[in-house]
Amino acid sequence: MITASAPKSAAMVQQRRKDSKAKRQAVLAAIEAMERTRTPITVAEVARRARVSPWLVRQEPLITAVRKAQTGSAGRIFTPGETSTSSASLQVERDLLRQENQRLRHELRRSQQRISELLGDQIDGTDAHSQTRRVKELTDQNAVLSRIASDATQEAHRSQEELAGLTSDLEAGHAVNRSLIAQLNRTAKPS
């Protein structure tokens, strides 16, 4: 059964194929341009110049084209000022990856902060200023409740000490009472 979304899906698949082909052609063009200018060829640099993801450049058949270009430029004769393609390409790739990692870390921190702010807004239904004020109110309430709890703990401790003193007095009173009752019972018995 063909649904109404089938033509849309087919159009989306066709557009995706066209985009993929254009990206692959951009990678191949970047490799050719780098070979012409004798630029060290690395996956990261090819991806940057082609404006595609390094992941795409590492996929077959594009990685084969990169390796072929690297080996083709590796066989040329270097002048004294040049370095080998492999060490230069590794250096460039490392630097590009560091820059990308730094950018991604910054973006991650920014996204985490924004998510935190949005979740806070959802929980309280307030903006950042209201949240700051609410945190201050809760901190003040916490300080008051801490003082009350501390006072209650001290009062409970005093009450326990007083109870212990009264308990010993009560036990002494019971002992005196038992002694007096025993004495009364001895004197009250007929002989």
C-alpha positions as CSV (number, residue, x, y, z in Angstrom):
1,M,0.0,0.0,0.0
2,I,1.4,3.3,-1.1
3,T,0.8,6.2,1.3
4,A,0.8,10.0,0.7
5,S,4.2,10.2,2.4
6,A,5.9,7.9,-0.2
7,P,6.6,10.6,-2.8
8,K,7.9,12.9,0.0
9,S,10.2,10.1,1.2
10,A,11.5,9.4,-2.3
11,A,12.2,13.1,-2.8
12,M,14.1,13.2,0.5
13,V,16.1,10.2,-0.4
14,Q,16.9,11.6,-3.9
15,Q,18.0,14.9,-2.3
16,R,20.2,13.1,0.3
17,R,21.9,11.2,-2.5
18,K,22.5,14.5,-4.4
19,D,24.0,16.1,-1.2
20,S,26.2,13.1,-0.6
21,K,27.5,13.1,-4.2
22,A,28.2,16.9,-3.9
23,K,30.2,16.3,-0.7
24,R,32.2,13.5,-2.2
25,Q,33.0,15.7,-5.2
26,A,34.1,18.5,-2.9
27,V,36.5,16.2,-1.1
28,L,38.0,15.0,-4.3
29,A,38.4,18.6,-5.5
30,A,40.1,19.6,-2.3
31,I,42.5,16.7,-2.6
32,E,43.3,17.7,-6.2
33,A,43.8,21.4,-5.2
34,M,46.1,20.4,-2.3
35,E,48.2,18.2,-4.7
36,R,48.5,21.1,-7.2
37,T,49.7,23.5,-4.4
38,R,51.9,20.9,-2.8
39,T,50.0,21.3,0.5
40,P,50.5,18.5,3.0
41,I,47.5,16.3,2.7
42,T,45.7,15.2,5.9
43,V,42.2,14.0,6.6
44,A,41.5,17.0,8.8
45,E,42.8,19.5,6.3
46,V,40.9,17.9,3.4
47,A,37.7,17.9,5.5
48,R,38.2,21.5,6.4
49,R,38.8,22.6,2.9
50,A,35.9,20.6,1.5
51,R,33.7,21.8,4.4
52,V,32.7,18.3,5.4
53,S,33.1,16.1,8.4
54,P,36.4,14.3,8.9
55,W,34.3,11.2,9.3
56,L,33.2,11.4,5.7
57,V,36.7,11.7,4.5
58,R,37.7,8.6,6.4
59,Q,35.0,6.5,4.6
60,E,35.8,4.5,1.4
61,P,36.5,5.4,-1.3
62,L,37.5,8.9,-0.1
63,I,40.1,7.6,2.4
64,T,41.7,5.6,-0.5
65,A,42.0,8.8,-2.5
66,V,43.6,10.6,0.5
67,R,46.1,7.8,1.0
68,K,46.9,7.7,-2.7
69,A,47.5,11.5,-2.7
70,Q,49.7,11.2,0.4
71,T,51.8,8.5,-1.1
72,G,52.0,10.3,-4.4
73,S,53.3,13.5,-2.7
74,A,55.6,11.4,-0.5
75,G,57.7,10.3,-3.4
76,R,58.7,13.9,-4.5
77,I,62.1,15.3,-3.7
78,F,62.1,17.8,-0.8
79,T,64.1,21.0,-0.8
80,P,66.1,21.8,2.3
81,G,63.3,24.0,3.8
82,E,60.6,21.4,3.5
83,T,59.7,18.7,6.0
84,S,58.3,15.3,5.3
85,T,54.7,15.1,4.4
86,S,53.9,12.6,7.1
87,S,55.2,14.7,10.0
88,A,53.8,17.9,8.6
89,S,50.5,16.3,7.9
90,L,50.4,14.9,11.4
91,Q,51.2,18.3,12.9
92,V,48.5,20.0,10.9
93,E,45.9,17.3,11.7
94,R,46.8,17.4,15.4
95,D,46.4,21.2,15.5
96,L,43.1,21.1,13.6
97,L,41.8,18.4,16.0
98,R,42.9,20.5,19.0
99,Q,41.0,23.5,17.7
100,E,37.9,21.3,17.0
101,N,38.1,19.8,20.4
102,Q,38.4,23.2,22.0
103,R,35.4,24.4,20.0
104,L,33.4,21.4,20.9
105,R,34.2,21.7,24.6
106,H,33.1,25.3,24.6
107,E,29.9,24.4,22.8
108,L,29.3,21.6,25.3
109,R,29.7,23.9,28.3
110,R,27.4,26.5,26.7
111,S,24.8,23.9,26.0
112,Q,25.0,22.4,29.5
113,Q,24.6,25.8,31.0
114,R,21.6,26.6,28.8
115,I,20.0,23.3,29.6
116,S,20.5,23.9,33.3
117,E,18.9,27.3,33.0
118,L,15.9,26.0,31.0
119,L,15.3,23.1,33.5
120,G,15.5,25.6,36.4
121,D,12.9,27.8,34.6
122,Q,10.7,24.8,34.0
123,I,10.9,23.6,37.6
124,D,10.0,27.0,39.2
125,G,8.3,28.6,36.2
126,T,10.5,31.7,36.8
127,D,13.3,33.6,35.2
128,A,16.9,33.7,36.4
129,H,16.4,36.8,38.6
130,S,13.4,35.2,40.3
131,Q,15.4,32.0,40.8
132,T,18.3,34.0,42.4
133,R,15.8,35.6,44.8
134,R,14.2,32.3,45.6
135,V,17.6,30.7,46.3
136,K,18.3,33.6,48.8
137,E,14.9,33.1,50.5
138,L,15.5,29.4,50.8
139,T,19.0,30.0,52.2
140,D,17.6,32.4,54.8
141,Q,14.9,30.0,55.7
142,N,17.5,27.2,56.0
143,A,19.6,29.4,58.4
144,V,16.5,30.1,60.6
145,L,15.5,26.4,60.7
146,S,19.1,25.4,61.5
147,R,19.0,27.8,64.5
148,I,15.7,26.4,65.7
149,A,16.9,22.9,65.3
150,S,20.1,23.7,67.3
151,D,18.0,25.4,70.1
152,A,15.6,22.4,70.2
153,T,18.6,20.0,70.4
154,Q,20.0,22.0,73.3
155,E,16.6,22.0,75.1
156,A,16.2,18.3,74.6
157,H,19.7,17.7,76.1
158,R,18.8,19.9,79.1
159,S,15.5,18.1,79.5
160,Q,17.3,14.7,79.4
161,E,19.8,15.9,82.1
162,E,16.9,17.1,84.3
163,L,15.0,13.9,83.7
164,A,18.1,11.9,84.8
165,G,18.3,14.0,88.0
166,L,14.6,13.6,88.7
167,T,14.8,9.8,88.0
168,S,17.5,9.4,90.6
169,D,15.5,11.5,93.1
170,L,12.4,9.3,92.3
171,E,14.4,6.1,92.8
172,A,15.7,7.4,96.1
173,G,12.1,8.3,97.1
174,H,11.0,4.8,96.2
175,A,13.8,3.3,98.3
176,V,12.9,5.4,101.3
177,N,9.2,4.6,100.8
178,R,9.9,0.8,100.7
179,S,12.1,1.1,103.8
180,L,9.4,3.0,105.7
181,I,6.7,0.5,104.6
182,A,8.8,-2.4,105.6
183,Q,9.5,-0.8,109.0
184,L,5.8,-0.1,109.5
185,N,5.0,-3.6,108.6
186,R,7.4,-5.0,111.2
187,T,6.2,-2.8,114.0
188,A,2.5,-3.3,113.1
189,K,2.6,-7.2,113.2
190,P,1.4,-8.8,116.5
191,S,4.0,-10.9,118.1
